[in-house]
Amino acid sequence: MRADAEYDDKVFDISRINFDQLRKEFSKSETQRSDVQDMKTVVEDRLRKMLEQNPLRTDFQERFDEIVRDYNKEKDKNTIEATFEALMRLTAEMSAESNRYVKEGLESEEQLAVFDMILKPDFSKSDIKKIKSVAVALLKSLEQQMHDVQDLSGKSSTRDRFRQSIYDHLYDDRTGLPVDAYSESDLLEKTNRLFEFFLNEN
């Protein structure tokens, strides 16, 4: 079995991966330990990219770290097989997460990231719909600003204006978040999180 070949970045569209076939190949492989190492490397790289796209996906990183810790304790045959299965399950869930923006009715991973960063738990469907529209409009506005500025991190005055524009958009009665659901501290926290995200992207 060539885990690295099957999990090549060009093929990391999980919908195209036959998990049952991989399991059969792994069960017959004489290099299972090496296969698991290859798989760990590819999953770790994919996780890094997913976190760059959306910093709120830390639960995937935590689960991966736990799998690796368990694997490193004892690398006997049972542990190697259990690690392979755990990585397979995690990979499938990572695939579902990567396509979640479609399920949410959004057009891109970046829209989903903004939506996730401004959403609060336990909202009604109508509130969630409103938050999605705020996320889409905010992203469009910020992308235009970043295009116009080009070097967002260059000057402190530029960064300050960019941060303020995020806050103003979220605070505005017409474009912003529901006033009855977001406190002043909520707005500041969301603003700072979004600012750091786009500053790191730029």
C-alpha positions in Angstrom: 0.0 0.0 0.0 1.2 3.5 -0.9 -0.6 5.8 1.6 1.4 8.8 0.3 0.4 8.1 -3.3 -3.3 7.6 -2.4 -3.3 10.7 -0.2 -1.3 12.8 -2.6 -2.4 16.5 -2.3 -3.9 16.3 -5.8 -6.1 13.4 -4.7 -7.0 14.8 -1.3 -10.6 15.3 -2.5 -11.8 12.7 0.0 -15.0 12.1 -2.1 -12.7 10.3 -4.5 -11.0 8.1 -2.0 -12.3 4.5 -1.5 -11.9 3.9 2.2 -12.9 0.3 2.0 -10.2 -0.3 -0.6 -7.6 1.4 1.5 -8.5 -0.7 4.5 -8.1 -3.9 2.4 -4.7 -2.7 1.1 -3.6 -1.8 4.6 -4.6 -5.1 6.0 -2.4 -6.9 3.4 0.5 -4.4 3.6 3.9 -5.5 4.9 4.8 -1.9 5.7 1.9 -0.8 7.9 4.1 1.3 10.3 5.5 3.2 7.3 2.0 3.5 5.8 0.7 5.1 9.1 3.6 7.5 9.1 2.9 8.5 5.6 -0.8 9.0 6.4 0.1 11.0 9.5 2.2 13.4 7.5 -0.5 14.0 4.9 -3.2 14.5 7.5 -1.0 16.9 9.4 -0.3 18.9 6.2 -4.1 19.0 5.4 -4.9 20.1 9.0 -2.4 23.0 8.7 -4.2 24.2 5.6 -7.6 23.8 7.1 -6.6 25.8 10.1 -5.2 28.5 7.9 -8.6 28.7 6.2 -10.5 28.7 9.4 -8.8 29.1 12.8 -11.8 27.7 14.7 -11.0 24.2 13.6 -8.8 23.5 16.5 -10.8 20.5 17.6 -9.5 18.6 14.6 -5.9 19.4 15.6 -6.6 18.3 19.1 -8.0 15.0 18.0 -5.0 14.5 15.7 -2.6 15.2 18.5 -4.4 12.7 20.7 -4.2 10.0 18.0 -0.4 10.7 17.6 0.1 10.6 21.4 -1.6 7.3 21.7 0.3 5.9 18.8 3.7 7.0 20.2 3.0 5.2 23.5 3.2 1.8 22.0 3.7 0.9 18.4 2.6 -2.7 18.4 0.4 -4.2 15.7 -2.9 -3.5 17.4 -1.9 0.2 18.0 -0.8 0.6 14.4 -4.1 -0.8 13.1 -6.1 1.3 15.6 -4.1 4.4 14.6 -4.8 3.8 10.9 -8.6 3.5 11.6 -8.5 6.7 13.8 -6.8 8.6 11.0 -9.3 7.3 8.5 -12.2 8.5 10.6 -10.6 11.9 11.2 -9.8 12.2 7.4 -13.5 11.6 6.6 -14.7 14.2 9.1 -12.1 16.7 7.8 -13.6 16.1 4.3 -17.1 16.8 5.6 -15.8 20.0 7.3 -14.0 21.2 4.1 -17.4 20.9 2.3 -19.5 22.4 5.1 -19.7 25.8 3.4 -21.8 24.2 0.6 -24.1 22.7 3.2 -24.4 26.1 4.9 -25.4 27.7 1.6 -22.3 29.8 1.3 -20.0 30.2 -1.7 -16.5 29.7 -0.2 -14.4 28.5 2.7 -13.6 32.1 3.5 -17.3 33.1 3.8 -17.7 30.1 6.2 -14.7 31.2 8.2 -16.1 34.7 8.7 -19.5 33.2 9.5 -18.0 30.9 12.1 -16.1 33.7 13.7 -19.1 36.0 14.2 -21.7 33.3 15.0 -22.8 32.7 18.6 -24.4 29.4 19.8 -28.1 28.7 20.1 -29.4 31.1 17.4 -32.7 30.6 15.6 -32.7 29.8 11.9 -33.7 33.4 11.1 -30.9 34.7 13.2 -28.4 32.4 11.5 -29.6 33.5 8.1 -29.0 37.1 9.2 -25.5 36.3 10.4 -24.7 34.6 7.1 -25.7 37.7 5.2 -23.5 39.9 7.5 -20.6 37.5 6.9 -20.9 37.6 3.1 -21.2 41.4 3.0 -18.4 41.9 5.5 -16.1 39.7 3.6 -16.8 41.5 0.3 -16.1 44.8 1.9 -12.9 43.6 3.5 -11.6 42.0 0.3 -12.1 45.3 -1.5 -10.2 47.2 1.2 -7.3 44.7 1.1 -7.2 45.0 -2.7 -7.1 48.8 -2.5 -4.5 48.8 0.4 -2.4 45.9 -0.8 0.0 46.0 2.2 -2.4 45.8 5.2 0.4 45.2 7.8 2.6 48.0 6.5 1.4 51.0 8.7 -0.2 51.0 12.0 -2.7 53.7 10.8 -3.7 51.3 7.9 -4.2 48.5 10.4 -6.2 50.7 12.7 -8.5 51.8 9.9 -9.0 48.2 8.8 -9.8 47.1 12.3 -12.2 50.0 12.8 -14.0 49.2 9.5 -14.7 45.7 10.8 -16.1 47.0 14.0 -18.2 49.7 12.2 -19.7 47.0 9.9 -20.6 44.7 12.7 -22.0 47.6 14.8 -24.0 49.3 12.1 -27.8 48.9 12.4 -28.1 48.2 8.7 -25.2 45.9 8.0 -24.3 44.6 11.4 -25.1 41.9 14.0 -28.4 41.8 15.9 -28.0 44.3 18.7 -30.1 42.2 21.1 -27.7 39.3 20.8 -24.3 40.9 20.8 -22.9 43.0 23.6 -20.2 45.6 23.2 -17.6 43.1 24.5 -18.9 40.5 21.9 -18.4 43.0 19.1 -14.9 43.8 20.3 -14.0 40.1 20.5 -15.4 39.4 17.1 -13.6 42.4 15.6 -10.3 41.4 17.1 -10.6 37.8 15.9 -11.5 38.8 12.4 -8.7 41.4 12.3 -6.1 38.9 13.3 -7.4 36.4 10.8 -7.2 38.8 7.8 -3.9 40.3 9.0 -2.4 36.8 9.0 -3.9 36.1 5.6 -2.6 39.3 4.0 
